[in-house]
């Protein structure tokens, strides 16, 4: 039998459970896009700012129209669960799936890595979270990833080359051309002016 003094001096060991997509689907409200599953942990995301929503909405509308007119594939906007593995389900701001890969669109979620992902940084995003997402996008084969920083007015475009991301940085004044959505070009400054 362990004495009370010995019991008190014993370090507490937490057994933090690594949650799966099934846990995430069961534990989060079905009508809320304010959650993601990040490396087995459910993360609450704060509501986006009006500028975030303006840019996400404009990019979604512009990209959707372009993809539809060129019959390239389908563009979606958050909230929409995008499953990478059983421990990682994200809600990218905007995503594109090429017509050759439409089979990854499930009844309730995207079942695999999209071709193109756009994320817009919000005040609640941490460096650790964004590094994990970048690594996940790279490992699971997202062909192109844009990280939009509203404060710095920059877009970092990551292109998958030989299994690794190659980065290119643009200002909001520059025109950015997509590789995953051939022919699509945009200047964010003109879009939000």
Secondary structure, DSSP 8 states (H G I E B T S, - for coil): ---HHHHHHS----------HHHHHHHS-TT---EEEETTEEEE-----HHHHHHHHHHHHHHHHHHHHHT-EEEEESS--EEEETTEEE--SEEEEEGGGGGGB-SSSB-S--SEEEEE--TT--HHHHHHHHHHHHHTT-SEEEEEETTTTEEEEEEEETTEEEEEEEETTSEEE-TTTTT-EEEHHHHH-
